[in-house]
Amino acid sequence: MDLIAQISPEQPVLIAGPTASGKSALALEVAMRQGGVVINADAIQVFANWRVLTARPPVEDEARAAHLLYGHIAGDAEYSVGHWLREVAPLLEGQRPIIVGGTGLYFTALTEGLANIPPTPPEVRALADRRLAEEGREALLAELDAASRNYIDQMNPMRVQRAWEVLQTTGKGIRAWQLDTPPPLLPLAKCFPVVFDVDKNWLNTRIAQRFDLMLEQGALEEAEANLPTWNPAHLSAKAIGAPELIAHLQGTLTLDQAREAATIATRQFAKRQRTWFRARMKAWAGYTP
């Protein structure tokens, strides 16, 4: 059955899916057939310094339909779900939004609301950065309150660190903050929500093929451009494949080793995404490419 035929042209559309699943192509097709503007909901595609490696839509696609919130943030800047919500809010009042990405937390915050958590002081962030680097996420995870620890993605160092910072800053667990949230900007009932349901083996093949394609399209040259200002503490440095290609340029990995390590990291990331989507997006329409 044609999925797009089921969507009202007036309805906002949400498209979530793991990396390399083809969700950006579906978003473009919806925009081309029904109208609307494609809005990014991927935490790393917002950064200007990685285009190829984050698989941002190519300029040809951007010419066919408007694409917003892609590549507009400096690589050394901070960015969070709160930043994204503030940027996306006025866009919901304009042309029909087609919001697409792989960051489940963005969709949850958009459709369920986001707690007004105070910002993390620089000294707490610096301590968290140092402890994560020296002791690993397990040390921070062990210090969380039980409700927060059981709720967050425990395998994601960024989420663990964020929860630890909130507890240290406010004395209140992040889960308690999340349970006390304002109304959502875009309730799920007002949207057509789609989540990609993909076969693991199919996706793993796509991931391997896509990283090779990224290398052909200039990912290594992109890494060379980032090398002089490389800082692994920057959020933009979380782009999958970036640490591996930088390590190759620094002489600690061969290109084949970097390719293999990046492919493994991408598969692991996709697995975490699929786990999140299946646990948190049961009310969304499933889509198999």
CORWO-V230867 format. One record per residue. N is the residue number from 1. NEAR is the number of other C-alpha atoms within 12 Angstrom. D_FIRST is the distance of its C-alpha to the first C-alpha in Angstrom with 2 decimals. Layout:
N,NEAR,D_FIRST  N,NEAR,D_FIRST
This chain:
1,8,0.00  2,12,3.81  3,24,6.04  4,26,8.96  5,13,8.32  6,17,8.83  7,24,12.06  8,20,15.27  9,23,17.24  10,21,20.21  11,27,18.86  12,37,20.17  13,47,17.65  14,48,18.68  15,46,17.32  16,48,19.25  17,47,19.36  18,41,22.04  19,44,23.91  20,42,22.58  21,39,18.96  22,32,17.74  23,37,17.29  24,38,19.56  25,28,17.50  26,34,14.46  27,43,17.09  28,35,18.48  29,26,15.31  30,38,14.87  31,35,18.58  32,22,18.59  33,19,15.94  34,27,16.96  35,26,20.35  36,33,21.92  37,38,24.02  38,44,23.04  39,45,25.31  40,43,26.26  41,43,26.21  42,39,27.73  43,38,31.38  44,42,32.61  45,41,30.84  46,39,33.07  47,33,36.09  48,28,37.52  49,36,39.17  50,40,36.15  51,34,33.54  52,33,32.77  53,44,33.09  54,40,30.79  55,38,28.04  56,41,28.16  57,37,26.02  58,23,28.08  59,16,30.07  60,12,27.92  61,21,24.91  62,24,27.32  63,16,28.44  64,22,25.01  65,29,24.43  66,29,26.84  67,34,26.93  68,32,29.23  69,35,31.05  70,35,30.92  71,31,34.24  72,24,36.45  73,26,38.48  74,22,41.55  75,29,41.39  76,23,44.35  77,21,43.10  78,24,42.03  79,27,38.54  80,30,36.94  81,30,34.19  82,25,36.73  83,23,37.13  84,35,33.39  85,33,33.07  86,19,36.02  87,26,34.52  88,30,31.04  89,23,32.46  90,17,33.57  91,27,30.38  92,28,28.44  93,15,30.54  94,16,29.80  95,25,26.78  96,27,23.40  97,41,23.09  98,45,20.30  99,50,21.94  100,46,21.09  101,45,23.11  102,41,24.09  103,36,26.97  104,38,25.98  105,32,29.25  106,38,28.49  107,44,25.36  108,34,27.37  109,34,30.27  110,36,28.20  111,33,26.46  112,26,29.28  113,27,32.37  114,33,34.92  115,26,38.45  116,22,41.34  117,28,42.92  118,19,46.09  119,22,46.05  120,24,47.41  121,15,50.98  122,13,51.57  123,14,53.93  124,22,51.42  125,26,48.77  126,16,51.36  127,21,52.34  128,35,48.74  129,27,48.16  130,19,51.35  131,22,50.73  132,26,47.19  133,19,48.57  134,13,51.58  135,17,50.43  136,21,46.65  137,29,44.00  138,22,45.35  139,20,48.54  140,35,46.81  141,34,44.36  142,19,47.36  143,22,48.82  144,32,45.87  145,24,45.90  146,20,44.04  147,20,41.39  148,31,40.44  149,29,40.71  150,18,38.34  151,24,35.74  152,32,35.47  153,29,33.98  154,28,37.23  155,24,36.34  156,26,35.91  157,28,39.43  158,29,38.55  159,31,37.34  160,36,40.39  161,40,42.72  162,36,41.29  163,43,41.77  164,40,45.29  165,36,46.19  166,34,45.13  167,33,47.25  168,26,50.20  169,23,50.01  170,20,49.53  171,19,50.62  172,24,47.39  173,31,44.41  174,36,41.16  175,29,39.34  176,25,41.85  177,23,41.22  178,27,37.46  179,21,37.96  180,18,39.97  181,21,37.52  182,19,37.18  183,19,34.14  184,23,31.06  185,29,30.49  186,33,26.82  187,22,25.95  188,27,22.56  189,17,22.06  190,20,22.26  191,29,19.49  192,34,15.81  193,40,16.42  194,38,14.27  195,42,15.90  196,40,15.14  197,32,15.39  198,30,16.76  199,20,18.83  200,24,22.49  201,14,23.56  202,19,20.82  203,30,21.81  204,26,25.51  205,20,25.24  206,25,23.61  207,34,26.40  208,26,29.13  209,21,27.86  210,29,27.48  211,38,31.02  212,25,32.45  213,19,30.67  214,32,32.15  215,27,35.56  216,15,35.13  217,18,34.20  218,21,37.34  219,35,36.81  220,32,40.31  221,23,41.85  222,28,40.11  223,33,41.69  224,22,45.04  225,21,44.80  226,30,44.24  227,24,47.00  228,12,49.96  229,18,48.49  230,27,46.62  231,18,46.88  232,23,44.87  233,23,45.32  234,25,43.21  235,31,39.67  236,36,38.51  237,34,40.05  238,32,37.30  239,39,35.01  240,41,34.05  241,41,36.07  242,44,38.66  243,34,41.29  244,36,40.87  245,40,41.32  246,36,44.19  247,26,45.80  248,26,45.59  249,26,47.28  250,18,49.89  251,13,50.63  252,15,49.58  253,19,46.50  254,17,45.92  255,23,42.83  256,18,41.38  257,21,42.16  258,30,40.60  259,33,37.41  260,24,37.24  261,25,38.10  262,36,35.52  263,33,32.77  264,22,33.82  265,26,33.98  266,35,30.47  267,31,29.14  268,23,31.14  269,31,29.88  270,35,26.21  271,31,27.03  272,27,28.61  273,35,25.66  274,33,23.22  275,27,25.81  276,31,26.09  277,35,22.41  278,24,22.07  279,18,25.27  280,23,24.90  281,29,21.25  282,18,20.21  283,17,19.13  284,27,16.65  285,26,12.86  286,23,12.35  287,25,10.58  288,23,11.11  289,23,11.75
